[in-house]
Amino acid sequence: MTRKQIRIELDKKLETIPEQIWDEVIDYLNDFEQKNSQEQKRIIALREILTEKRGLLLRLAQ
């Protein structure tokens, strides 16, 4: 996905979610931006692991 396509998708999503969620999104982005590059990489890697292993984690949680 290109940067422009991502921006279009984000705009669509922002139109459909409640405004209360906007604050959470902004807070997350601001917090992420303040992290150093190593911390950012760890956050991205953890998110990828959680996404890839979601099914397994849900089964383990039961």
N, C-alpha and C positions, 0 to 999 in steps of 0.2 A: 504494500500500500504506500502511495506517495504521501508526502507531508500534506499536500493540498487535500487529498482524499481523507486523510485522518482528521483534518480540521473540519471538513464537511460533516463527517460522521459525528464528531464531538458536538458540533452545533446542533445536529438533529437530536442527539441524546439530551442536550441541555434544554431543548424545547419540551421534552416529554417528562423529565424528572421534576419532582417538587423542588421549589426554591430552597427549602431547608437543606437539601442535599448539597446544593451549590457550595455552602460554607464548608462542608466537610471536604469536598473536592479541592477547594482552594487551600484549605489548611493542609491537606495531604501534599499538594504540589509545592506549597511554600516550604513545608518541612523537608521534602525530598530535595528541593533546590539548595537548602542550607547544608546538606550532608556533603562530605568530601567524596571524591570520585570512587574510592574504595568502598565506602558505605553504600553508595548508590549501586555499585556493581553487585554487592551482596544482597541488597533488597531485590534487585531484578532477578538474580539467580534464585533466591528463595521463592519469589512469585512463580517463576517457571517450574520449579520443583513441585510446588503446591498445586499448580494447574495440571501438570502431567500426572501426578500421583493422587489426584482427587478421589478417584474411585477406591483405591487402596486405603487411603486415609479414612474415608467414610465407613468402609467395612471394618477397619480396626476400631473405630469409635463405637461400633455397635456391640 
